[in-house]
Amino acid sequence: MLLSHISLALAKNRAAVAAGALGRTYSTQLGAAAAAASSPSALQQKWEAAHAKNPAFAVERDLPTPKNRKREIGLFMVFASITWGAGSIIAFNYQRMTSTPVTAALFTARHNDEVHEVLGPQLNFTSAFPWISGDISHLKGFVEVEFDVVGDKGNPGRLVLKSRRTGKQNGEWKTTEFYILMADGRKIDCGE
């Protein structure tokens, strides 16, 4: 690299000297540059010494072309979006499942005499991770949830709870609907 710059400068200077554009003092500098170009510089000697000691260091080859990773990045984005979406759905459902209104409704239904007769005393969710339909908003003041339940007798049902808060933040909650809908269409009222 250094030699190519020096030789380029020398070629330009020779052309200028041949044209007579440079004076006598510059031609002596040109001669000094030519003498420096003919004898290797300290930097060039160091480079040659390093090249001789480590030939793998100075391998001259074309760089490999970078891989096109658009497909991999696209697949990662799709996978990440699906995972994030599924995780969010599961987390929100778990939050509804463990909320106070759902656990209180299940507790109250367990202790209802008519539910004991039809479903059995051990009323619970139909699975370990049930789907809780509806919304719970303590801030807005409403609870509207539905979920499947089953008792000891094996009869499945769907517990429905709808409640509203009257007034502002510290208002009283009023339950509008609280029942278990059986598979045959019969409703078991769980409210008081």
N, CA, C and O of each residue as an XYZ file, in Angstrom:
768
protein
N       0.840     -1.187      0.000
C       0.000      0.000      0.000
C       0.883      1.248      0.000
O       0.663      2.174     -0.781
N       1.882      1.262      0.882
C       2.788      2.397      0.984
C       3.580      2.553     -0.306
O       3.788      3.664     -0.793
N       4.019      1.416     -0.854
C       4.791      1.472     -2.110
C       3.946      1.998     -3.256
O       4.452      2.734     -4.104
N       2.709      1.649     -3.298
C       1.870      2.142     -4.395
C       1.676      3.651     -4.312
O       1.639      4.328     -5.339
N       1.551      4.191     -3.081
C       1.428      5.649     -2.931
C       2.714      6.355     -3.345
O       2.685      7.392     -4.008
N       3.832      5.779     -2.944
C       5.121      6.403     -3.306
C       5.331      6.349     -4.804
O       5.759      7.332     -5.408
N       5.029      5.196     -5.416
C       5.243      5.097     -6.856
C       4.295      6.021     -7.622
O       4.667      6.560     -8.665
N       3.081      6.207     -7.119
C       2.153      7.131     -7.748
C       2.665      8.566     -7.635
O       2.592      9.332     -8.596
N       3.176      8.924     -6.474
C       3.729     10.269     -6.294
C       4.949     10.476     -7.195
O       5.129     11.541     -7.786
N       5.763      9.457     -7.285
C       6.942      9.562     -8.162
C       6.550      9.739     -9.617
O       7.155     10.533    -10.337
N       5.540      9.001    -10.048
C       5.104      9.114    -11.441
C       4.577     10.515    -11.720
O       4.849     11.080    -12.779
N       3.822     11.081    -10.778
C       3.313     12.444    -10.964
C       4.462     13.454    -11.002
O       4.477     14.373    -11.820
N       5.413     13.262    -10.105
C       6.546     14.189    -10.051
C       7.403     14.084    -11.309
O       7.871     15.100    -11.823
N       7.612     12.878    -11.805
C       8.396     12.720    -13.037
C       7.716     13.420    -14.196
O       8.371     14.057    -15.021
N       6.389     13.297    -14.255
C       5.665     13.960    -15.336
C       5.788     15.469    -15.202
O       5.916     16.172    -16.205
N       5.749     15.974    -13.974
C       5.862     17.417    -13.769
C       7.275     17.889    -14.096
O       7.440     18.955    -14.689
N       8.285     17.128    -13.726
C       9.677     17.505    -14.020
C       9.900     17.479    -15.520
O      10.540     18.374    -16.074
N       9.376     16.459    -16.176
C       9.542     16.378    -17.622
C       8.873     17.558    -18.313
O       9.349     18.009    -19.354
N       7.809     18.050    -17.768
C       7.123     19.189    -18.362
C       7.801     20.493    -17.990
O       7.465     21.537    -18.550
N       8.741     20.467    -17.067
C       9.471     21.659    -16.687
C       8.724     22.523    -15.706
O       9.087     23.683    -15.514
N       7.690     21.997    -15.078
C       6.882     22.791    -14.167
C       7.538     22.924    -12.805
O       7.218     23.854    -12.065
N       8.430     22.041    -12.456
C       9.062     22.082    -11.144
C      10.469     22.663    -11.239
O      11.147     22.555    -12.261
N      10.863     23.253    -10.186
C      12.199     23.847    -10.164
C      13.258     22.836     -9.755
O      12.979     21.651     -9.569
N      14.474     23.335     -9.622
C      15.629     22.507     -9.313
C      15.519     21.901     -7.920
O      15.909     20.752     -7.713
N      14.991     22.662     -6.962
C      14.918     22.149     -5.587
C      13.956     20.968     -5.491
O      14.180     20.042     -4.712
N      12.906     21.002     -6.270
C      11.938     19.907     -6.193
C      12.506     18.645     -6.831
O      12.190     17.536     -6.401
N      13.336     18.807     -7.844
C      13.924     17.631     -8.478
C      14.877     16.921     -7.519
O      15.043     15.704     -7.612
N      15.507     17.658     -6.596
C      16.353     16.986     -5.596
C      15.486     16.226     -4.601
O      15.870     15.158     -4.125
N      14.326     16.773     -4.290
C      13.397     16.044     -3.407
C      12.884     14.787     -4.102
O      12.679     13.754     -3.464
N      12.680     14.883     -5.405
C      12.240     13.733     -6.171
C      13.291     12.640     -6.151
O      12.977     11.453     -6.060
N      14.526     13.056     -6.236
C      15.610     12.068     -6.173
C      15.660     11.397     -4.812
O      15.946     10.203     -4.724
N      15.385     12.147     -3.745
C      15.368     11.568     -2.392
C      14.204     10.604     -2.251
O      14.345      9.556     -1.620
N      13.059     10.937     -2.825
C      11.907     10.043     -2.762
C      12.174      8.772     -3.547
O      11.773      7.684     -3.134
N      12.864      8.911     -4.701
C      13.203      7.726     -5.492
C      14.179      6.841     -4.740
O      14.091      5.616     -4.813
N      15.103      7.449     -4.020
C      16.062      6.671     -3.236
C      15.345      5.958     -2.086
O      15.672      4.818     -1.755
N      14.370      6.636     -1.482
C      13.612      6.020     -0.392
C      12.762      4.878     -0.919
O      12.569      3.875     -0.232
N      12.247      5.025     -2.148
C      11.418      3.975     -2.719
C      12.249      2.755     -3.073
O      11.755      1.631     -2.992
N      13.477      2.950     -3.456
C      14.315      1.811     -3.825
C      14.776      1.036     -2.593
O      14.951     -0.181     -2.666
N      14.979      1.722     -1.456
C      15.351      1.006     -0.229
C      14.094      0.844      0.622
O      13.325      1.795      0.760
N      13.865     -0.348      1.198
C      12.646     -0.560      1.975
C      12.625      0.276      3.247
O      13.637      0.427      3.930
N      11.436      0.819      3.548
C      11.276      1.629      4.752
C      11.171      0.721      5.971
O      11.070     -0.499      5.845
N      11.197      1.332      7.153
C      11.114      0.575      8.401
C       9.745     -0.103      8.518
O       9.643     -1.233      8.997
N       8.702      0.593      8.080
C       7.356      0.022      8.148
C       7.241     -1.188      7.225
O       6.653     -2.206      7.589
N       7.813     -1.064      6.023
C       7.764     -2.176      5.080
C       8.579     -3.355      5.605
O       8.183     -4.506      5.426
N       9.703     -3.083      6.246
C      10.515     -4.171      6.811
C       9.760     -4.899      7.933
O       9.823     -6.125      8.033
N       9.045     -4.137      8.777
C       8.258     -4.768      9.842
C       7.153     -5.640      9.259
O       6.891     -6.739      9.747
N       6.504     -5.133      8.199
C       5.423     -5.907      7.589
C       5.964     -7.204      6.996
O       5.358     -8.263      7.157
N       7.085     -7.125      6.324
C       7.674     -8.330      5.727
C       8.112     -9.314      6.800
O       8.001    -10.526      6.610
N       8.614     -8.805      7.935
C       9.014     -9.687      9.025
C       7.794    -10.386      9.630
O       7.849    -11.578      9.933
N       6.715     -9.664      9.803
C       5.500    -10.274     10.345
C       4.932    -11.291      9.366
O       4.433    -12.339      9.774
N       5.007    -10.984      8.078
C       4.511    -11.901      7.063
C       5.344    -13.181      7.039
O       4.800    -14.271      6.858
N       6.612    -13.061      7.215
C       7.479    -14.239      7.206
C       7.249    -15.111      8.438
O       7.313    -16.337      8.349
N       6.983    -14.488      9.585
C       6.765    -15.263     10.813
C       5.393    -15.921     10.844
O       5.258    -17.036     11.348
N       4.390    -15.264     10.326
C       3.032    -15.768     10.395
C       2.366    -15.644      9.031
O       1.689    -14.652      8.762
N       2.551    -16.634      8.174
C       1.958    -16.518      6.835
C       0.422    -16.554      6.855
O      -0.210    -16.015      5.947
N      -0.187    -17.177      7.872
C      -1.643    -17.219      7.935
C      -2.226    -15.839      8.214
O      -3.384    -15.571      7.895
N      -1.419    -14.965      8.809
C      -1.850    -13.610      9.111
C      -2.089    -12.822      7.833
O      -2.970    -11.965      7.782
N      -1.329    -13.103      6.832
C      -1.376    -12.308      5.615
C      -2.018    -13.049      4.457
O      -1.667    -12.803      3.303
N      -2.947    -13.948      4.735
C      -3.617    -14.657      3.654
C      -4.466    -13.662      2.885
O      -5.286    -12.944      3.457
N      -4.261    -13.634      1.615
C      -5.009    -12.713      0.784
C      -6.037    -13.506     -0.008
O      -5.693    -14.313     -0.871
N      -7.309    -13.259      0.303
C      -8.393    -13.936     -0.383
C      -9.618    -13.022     -0.333
O      -9.664    -12.053      0.425
N     -10.577    -13.349     -1.138
C     -11.823    -12.585     -1.131
C     -12.607    -12.890      0.132
O     -12.613    -14.019      0.621
N     -13.262    -11.874      0.646
C     -14.115    -12.083      1.810
C     -15.340    -12.891      1.404
O     -15.850    -12.733      0.294
N     -15.818    -13.761      2.301
C     -17.016    -14.527      1.939
C     -18.229    -13.599      1.874
O     -18.311    -12.600      2.589
N     -19.151    -13.951      1.013
C     -20.354    -13.146      0.916
C     -21.242    -13.442      2.124
O     -21.419    -14.606      2.485
N     -21.801    -12.413      2.750
C     -22.635    -12.658      3.929
C     -23.904    -13.420      3.556
O     -24.452    -13.258      2.466
N     -24.354    -14.256      4.496
C     -25.561    -15.044      4.260
C     -26.782    -14.129      4.298
O     -26.817    -13.140      5.029
N     -27.765    -14.478      3.506
C     -29.031    -13.764      3.532
C     -29.862    -14.346      4.671
O     -30.330    -15.481      4.576
N     -30.048    -13.594      5.729
C     -30.711    -14.095      6.928
C     -32.148    -13.596      7.046
O     -32.746    -13.669      8.120
N     -32.698    -13.095      5.955
C     -34.064    -12.572      6.012
C     -35.059    -13.658      6.404
O     -35.973    -13.403      7.188
N     -34.894    -14.855      5.875
C     -35.833    -15.938      6.192
C     -35.725    -16.323      7.664
O     -36.739    -16.504      8.339
N     -34.486    -16.451      8.162
C     -34.300    -16.814      9.567
C     -34.890    -15.745     10.493
O     -35.546    -16.067     11.483
N     -34.656    -14.493     10.169
C     -35.187    -13.397     10.997
C     -36.716    -13.384     10.919
O     -37.388    -13.166     11.927
N     -37.259    -13.616      9.735
C     -38.714    -13.660      9.586
C     -39.336    -14.796     10.390
O     -40.357    -14.605     11.051
N     -38.718    -15.987     10.335
C     -39.227    -17.115     11.112
C     -39.127    -16.843     12.609
O     -40.022    -17.198     13.376
N     -38.034    -16.212     13.016
C     -37.885    -15.872     14.434
C     -38.970    -14.896     14.875
O     -39.540    -15.044     15.956
N     -39.255    -13.903     14.044
C     -40.275    -12.916     14.392
C     -41.656    -13.569     14.501
O     -42.428    -13.246     15.404
N     -41.965    -14.489     13.577
C     -43.255    -15.192     13.633
C     -43.331    -16.037     14.897
O     -44.333    -16.001     15.612
N     -42.268    -16.802     15.175
C     -42.235    -17.653     16.364
C     -42.339    -16.814     17.639
O     -43.070    -17.177     18.561
N     -41.613    -15.700     17.696
C     -41.646    -14.832     18.877
C     -43.032    -14.216     19.064
O     -43.515    -14.109     20.191
N     -43.667    -13.816     17.977
C     -45.010    -13.229     18.072
C     -46.034    -14.245     18.565
O     -46.874    -13.929     19.407
N     -45.962    -15.464     18.040
C     -46.894    -16.508     18.477
C     -46.668    -16.842     19.942
O     -47.621    -16.973     20.709
N     -45.402    -16.979     20.329
C     -45.079    -17.288     21.722
C     -45.537    -16.176     22.652
O     -46.119    -16.447     23.702
N     -45.281    -14.936     22.280
C     -45.683    -13.796     23.104
C     -47.204    -13.730     23.217
O     -47.741    -13.502     24.301
N     -47.893    -13.929     22.098
C     -49.350    -13.880     22.108
C     -49.950    -14.990     22.958
O     -50.854    -14.744     23.756
N     -49.448    -16.218     22.791
C     -49.970    -17.342     23.588
C     -49.677    -17.135     25.067
O     -50.522    -17.414     25.917
N     -48.483    -16.648     25.372
C     -48.134    -16.385     26.772
C     -49.028    -15.326     27.393
O     -49.416    -15.438     28.556
N     -49.356    -14.298     26.619
C     -50.242    -13.245     27.125
C     -51.644    -13.780     27.392
O     -52.250    -13.466     28.416
N     -52.154    -14.586     26.470
C     -53.496    -15.159     26.644
C     -53.532    -16.045     27.879
O     -54.466    -15.965     28.677
N     -52.522    -16.889     28.041
C     -52.470    -17.779     29.208
C     -52.356    -16.966     30.498
O     -53.012    -17.283     31.490
N     -51.535    -15.931     30.487
C     -51.353    -15.113     31.694
C     -52.639    -14.393     32.086
O     -52.992    -14.349     33.264
N     -53.346    -13.824     31.096
C     -54.593    -13.129     31.411
C     -55.663    -14.098     31.906
O     -56.434    -13.767     32.806
N     -55.712    -15.297     31.318
C     -56.682    -16.294     31.780
C     -56.356    -16.745     33.200
O     -57.257    -16.922     34.020
N     -55.068    -16.931     33.493
C     -54.670    -17.331     34.839
C     -55.017    -16.231     35.851
O     -55.420    -16.515     36.979
N     -54.856    -14.988     35.432
C     -55.212    -13.870     36.306
C     -56.705    -13.881     36.620
O     -57.099    -13.650     37.763
N     -57.538    -14.149     35.611
C     -58.979    -14.248     35.855
C     -59.304    -15.455     36.735
O     -60.174    -15.375     37.602
N     -58.610    -16.570     36.514
C     -58.893    -17.791     37.260
C     -58.601    -17.626     38.751
O     -59.330    -18.160     39.587
N     -57.550    -16.899     39.085
C     -57.161    -16.734     40.490
C     -57.701    -15.457     41.114
O     -57.346    -15.117     42.243
N     -58.554    -14.750     40.389
C     -59.083    -13.490     40.928
C     -60.063    -13.756     42.064
O     -60.601    -14.856     42.189
N     -60.283    -12.760     42.872
C     -61.188    -12.861     44.020
C     -62.627    -13.193     43.614
O     -63.239    -14.051     44.249
N     -63.195    -12.554     42.586
C     -64.585    -12.895     42.232
C     -64.756    -14.364     41.818
O     -65.750    -14.991     42.185
N     -63.813    -14.911     41.070
C     -63.940    -16.297     40.610
C     -63.787    -17.261     41.779
O     -64.591    -18.182     41.924
N     -62.780    -17.068     42.608
C     -62.588    -17.979     43.748
C     -63.740    -17.857     44.748
O     -64.162    -18.857     45.328
N     -64.250    -16.640     44.952
C     -65.380    -16.459     45.870
C     -66.646    -17.096     45.303
O     -67.426    -17.686     46.050
N     -66.858    -16.986     43.996
C     -68.035    -17.602     43.382
C     -67.970    -19.115     43.498
O     -68.973    -19.760     43.801
N     -66.794    -19.683     43.257
C     -66.637    -21.132     43.380
C     -66.846    -21.586     44.828
O     -67.472    -22.616     45.077
N     -66.328    -20.822     45.763
C     -66.501    -21.140     47.188
C     -67.977    -21.087     47.585
O     -68.475    -21.981     48.270
N     -68.665    -20.041     47.154
C     -70.088    -19.882     47.487
C     -70.927    -20.994     46.863
O     -71.835    -21.524     47.503
N     -70.623    -21.346     45.612
C     -71.371    -22.412     44.944
C     -71.125    -23.763     45.623
O     -72.033    -24.592     45.679
N     -69.924    -23.996     46.134
C     -69.616    -25.253     46.836
C     -70.495    -25.438     48.076
O     -70.837    -26.562     48.444
N     -70.847    -24.346     48.700
C     -71.607    -24.408     49.946
C     -73.106    -24.206     49.752
O     -73.825    -23.958     50.719
N     -73.577    -24.306     48.532
C     -75.009    -24.195     48.233
C     -75.635    -25.586     48.327
O     -75.095    -26.544     47.773
N     -76.748    -25.706     49.011
C     -77.398    -27.002     49.236
C     -77.880    -27.644     47.934
O     -77.712    -28.848     47.738
N     -78.471    -26.858     47.056
C     -78.976    -27.418     45.801
C     -77.841    -27.913     44.912
O     -77.986    -28.921     44.220
N     -76.704    -27.202     44.930
C     -75.520    -27.633     44.169
C     -75.002    -28.953     44.738
O     -74.581    -29.827     43.981
N     -75.030    -29.105     46.056
C     -74.613    -30.356     46.702
C     -75.461    -31.523     46.198
O     -74.929    -32.596     45.911
N     -76.768    -31.322     46.090
C     -77.660    -32.399     45.659
C     -77.421    -32.801     44.209
O     -77.425    -33.988     43.883
N     -77.212    -31.813     43.335
C     -77.108    -32.100     41.899
C     -75.684    -32.467     41.483
O     -75.487    -33.444     40.761
N     -74.696    -31.701     41.927
C     -73.310    -31.906     41.474
C     -72.436    -32.637     42.488
O     -71.477    -33.304     42.098
N     -72.736    -32.529     43.740
C     -71.904    -33.136     44.780
C     -71.181    -32.068     45.561
O     -71.118    -30.915     45.134
N     -70.624    -32.448     46.724
C     -70.012    -31.453     47.596
C     -68.662    -30.916     47.101
O     -68.282    -29.796     47.444
N     -67.950    -31.692     46.311
C     -66.621    -31.264     45.854
C     -66.701    -30.589     44.487
O     -66.284    -31.170     43.485
N     -67.219    -29.406     44.439
C     -67.343    -28.646     43.192
C     -65.995    -28.000     42.866
O     -65.361    -27.395     43.731
N     -65.571    -28.133     41.620
C     -64.289    -27.565     41.219
C     -64.297    -27.282     39.718
O     -65.273    -27.572     39.026
N     -63.184    -26.707     39.219
C     -63.031    -26.493     37.778
C     -62.985    -27.850     37.075
O     -62.648    -28.862     37.690
N     -63.323    -27.864     35.790
C     -63.302    -29.130     35.046
C     -61.885    -29.597     34.730
O     -61.671    -30.784     34.483
N     -60.919    -28.688     34.734
C     -59.525    -29.067     34.453
C     -58.603    -28.226     35.323
O     -59.042    -27.312     36.020
N     -57.332    -28.551     35.268
C     -56.359    -27.809     36.074
C     -56.204    -26.369     35.571
O     -55.946    -25.458     36.357
N     -56.362    -26.174     34.274
C     -56.264    -24.834     33.697
C     -57.517    -24.555     32.884
O     -57.492    -24.674     31.659
N     -58.606    -24.189     33.536
C     -59.861    -23.953     32.815
C     -59.835    -22.624     32.071
O     -59.082    -21.711     32.413
N     -60.667    -22.541     31.055
C     -60.801    -21.271     30.342
C     -61.895    -20.455     31.017
O     -63.038    -20.899     31.126
N     -61.537    -19.265     31.466
C     -62.484    -18.361     32.113
C     -62.911    -17.329     31.080
O     -62.122    -16.471     30.684
N     -64.165    -17.417     30.645
C     -64.676    -16.467     29.654
C     -65.165    -15.214     30.358
O     -65.624    -15.266     31.499
N     -65.062    -14.094     29.670
C     -65.576    -12.837     30.208
C     -64.487    -11.917     30.694
O     -63.302    -12.128     30.437
N     -64.915    -10.883     31.409
C     -64.001     -9.846     31.881
C     -64.215     -9.563     33.356
O     -65.304     -9.732     33.904
N     -63.122     -9.122     33.977
C     -63.169     -8.647     35.360
C     -62.463     -7.310     35.377
O     -61.292     -7.211     35.011
N     -63.177     -6.277     35.804
C     -62.572     -4.954     35.896
C     -62.979     -4.311     37.215
O     -64.087     -3.794     37.359
N     -62.068     -4.355     38.162
C     -62.345     -3.722     39.452
C     -62.383     -2.200     39.301
O     -63.136     -1.516     39.995
N     -61.571     -1.687     38.396
C     -61.509     -0.247     38.187
C     -62.821      0.293     37.605
O     -63.333      1.311     38.070
N     -63.353     -0.377     36.605
C     -64.605      0.061     35.982
C     -65.830     -0.406     36.752
O     -66.920      0.137     36.575
N     -65.658     -1.401     37.596
C     -66.749     -1.837     38.458
C     -67.676     -2.873     37.868
O     -68.890     -2.778     38.043
N     -67.136     -3.868     37.168
C     -68.001     -4.944     36.698
C     -67.244     -6.272     36.660
O     -66.026     -6.313     36.483
N     -68.002     -7.352     36.831
C     -67.499     -8.717     36.734
C     -68.499     -9.487     35.892
O     -69.679     -9.562     36.235
N     -68.037    -10.054     34.804
C     -68.874    -10.890     33.950
C     -68.030    -12.088     33.527
O     -67.271    -12.005     32.562
N     -68.163    -13.206     34.251
C     -67.363    -14.392     33.957
C     -68.253    -15.626     33.848
O     -69.333    -15.704     34.434
N     -67.757    -16.579     33.079
C     -68.389    -17.888     32.945
C     -67.269    -18.914     32.864
O     -66.251    -18.685     32.210
N     -67.463    -20.054     33.535
C     -66.483    -21.135     33.456
C     -67.149    -22.456     33.785
O     -68.175    -22.500     34.464
N     -66.551    -23.537     33.293
C     -67.105    -24.878     33.489
C     -66.700    -25.435     34.844
O     -65.562    -25.280     35.286
N     -67.668    -26.094     35.499
C     -67.430    -26.734     36.792
C     -67.947    -28.166     36.741
O     -68.777    -28.519     35.903
N     -67.440    -28.972     37.649
C     -67.890    -30.356     37.770
C     -67.814    -30.738     39.244
O     -66.947    -30.267     39.979
N     -68.743    -31.604     39.663
C     -68.765    -32.051     41.055
C     -68.379    -33.514     41.173
O     -67.926    -34.132     40.210
N     -68.568    -34.062     42.378
C     -68.253    -35.467     42.646
C     -69.091    -36.421     41.804
O     -68.622    -37.496     41.432
N     -70.300    -36.043     41.510
C     -71.208    -36.922     40.782
C     -70.921    -36.963     39.286
O     -71.537    -37.743     38.559
N     -69.994    -36.133     38.820
C     -69.595    -36.143     37.410
C     -70.488    -35.350     36.489
O     -70.290    -35.379     35.275
N     -71.456    -34.649     37.017
C     -72.330    -33.824     36.186
C     -71.657    -32.482     35.905
O     -71.360    -31.738     36.840
N     -71.412    -32.162     34.642
C     -70.784    -30.869     34.343
C     -71.816    -29.747     34.325
O     -72.999    -29.965     34.062
N     -71.339    -28.560     34.609
C     -72.184    -27.373     34.562
C     -71.347    -26.153     34.212
O     -70.118    -26.218     34.172
N     -72.011    -25.064     33.965
C     -71.309    -23.812     33.630
C     -71.741    -22.757     34.625
O     -72.913    -22.385     34.681
N     -70.778    -22.270     35.420
C     -71.057    -21.248     36.427
C     -71.024    -19.879     35.763
O     -70.068    -19.544     35.065
N     -72.058    -19.099     35.981
C     -72.177    -17.759     35.406
C     -72.264    -16.762     36.554
O     -73.086    -16.913     37.459
N     -71.402    -15.733     36.510
C     -71.409    -14.691     37.534
C     -71.360    -13.333     36.842
O     -70.463    -13.057     36.047
N     -72.339    -12.494     37.160
C     -72.367    -11.117     36.650
C     -72.668    -10.209     37.825
O     -73.646    -10.392     38.551
N     -71.793     -9.218     37.991
C     -71.927     -8.320     39.139
C     -71.488     -6.925     38.728
O     -70.614     -6.759     37.876
N     -72.109     -5.919     39.349
C     -71.783     -4.509     39.081
C     -71.557     -3.779     40.399
O     -72.126     -4.126     41.435
N     -70.720     -2.771     40.328
C     -70.490     -1.924     41.506
C     -71.353     -0.683     41.379
O     -71.357     -0.021     40.342
N     -72.076     -0.376     42.430
C     -72.884      0.850     42.440
C     -72.033      1.954     43.061
O     -71.334      1.722     44.047
N     -72.091      3.112     42.505
C     -71.298      4.224     43.027
C     -69.884      4.211     42.465
O     -69.585      3.558     41.465
N     -69.033      4.957     43.145
C     -67.648      5.102     42.677
C     -66.762      4.004     43.263
O     -67.211      2.876     43.465
N     -65.510      4.340     43.532
C     -64.496      3.362     43.930
C     -64.891      2.504     45.133
O     -64.643      1.298     45.120
N     -65.475      3.064     46.132
C     -65.807      2.313     47.345
C     -67.274      1.927     47.409
O     -67.815      1.690     48.490
N     -67.918      1.865     46.250
C     -69.337      1.522     46.217
C     -69.579      0.047     46.519
O     -68.645     -0.752     46.585
N     -70.823     -0.289     46.696
C     -71.217     -1.649     47.020
C     -71.405     -2.458     45.731
O     -71.922     -1.945     44.739
N     -70.982     -3.717     45.756
C     -71.140     -4.606     44.603
C     -72.520     -5.254     44.667
O     -72.952     -5.703     45.729
N     -73.205     -5.300     43.532
C     -74.516     -5.926     43.449
C     -74.447     -7.043     42.407
O     -74.111     -6.799     41.248
N     -74.766     -8.262     42.824
C     -74.741     -9.411     41.923
C     -76.053     -9.468     41.164
O     -77.125     -9.544     41.764
N     -75.965     -9.430     39.829
C     -77.165     -9.479     39.000
C     -77.495    -10.900     38.570
O     -78.669    -11.259     38.481
N     -76.478    -11.716     38.302
C     -76.700    -13.117     37.923
C     -75.625    -13.971     38.586
O     -74.440    -13.640     38.551
N     -76.063    -15.087     39.197
C     -75.124    -16.025     39.799
C     -75.808    -17.381     39.840
O     -76.600    -17.668     40.737
N     -75.488    -18.206     38.855
C     -76.128    -19.519     38.754
C     -75.207    -20.513     38.056
O     -74.189    -20.145     37.468
N     -75.596    -21.788     38.140
C     -74.906    -22.843     37.393
C     -75.894    -23.377     36.363
O     -76.991    -23.820     36.704
N     -75.486    -23.327     35.105
C     -76.317    -23.820     34.014
C     -75.917    -25.262     33.739
O     -74.774    -25.536     33.375
N     -76.851    -26.174     33.912
C     -76.584    -27.593     33.698
C     -76.668    -27.936     32.213
O     -77.185    -27.150     31.420
N     -76.162    -29.101     31.840
C     -76.154    -29.538     30.445
C     -77.581    -29.707     29.905
O     -77.816    -29.523     28.710
N     -78.533    -30.056     30.779
C     -79.912    -30.232     30.327
C     -80.689    -28.910     30.266
O     -81.879    -28.914     29.952
N     -80.028    -27.772     30.563
C     -80.666    -26.453     30.480
C     -81.222    -25.944     31.796
O     -81.714    -24.818     31.861
N     -81.154    -26.748     32.844
C     -81.673    -26.332     34.148
C     -80.697    -25.357     34.801
O     -79.484    -25.527     34.682
N     -81.213    -24.336     35.489
C     -80.388    -23.362     36.193
C     -80.482    -23.619     37.690
O     -81.570    -23.777     38.245
N     -79.306    -23.657     38.337
C     -79.268    -23.773     39.795
C     -78.837    -22.421     40.329
O     -77.701    -21.999     40.113
N     -79.724    -21.749     41.013
C     -79.424    -20.415     41.536
C     -78.481    -20.543     42.713
O     -78.764    -21.269     43.666
N     -77.360    -19.839     42.650
C     -76.362    -19.897     43.718
C     -76.394    -18.655     44.595
O     -75.712    -18.609     45.619
N     -77.163    -17.659     44.222
C     -77.252    -16.428     45.004
C     -78.063    -16.637     46.258
O     -78.690    -17.678     46.450
N     -78.041    -15.642     47.099
C     -78.749    -15.745     48.383
C     -80.203    -15.360     48.256
O     -80.939    -15.393     49.243
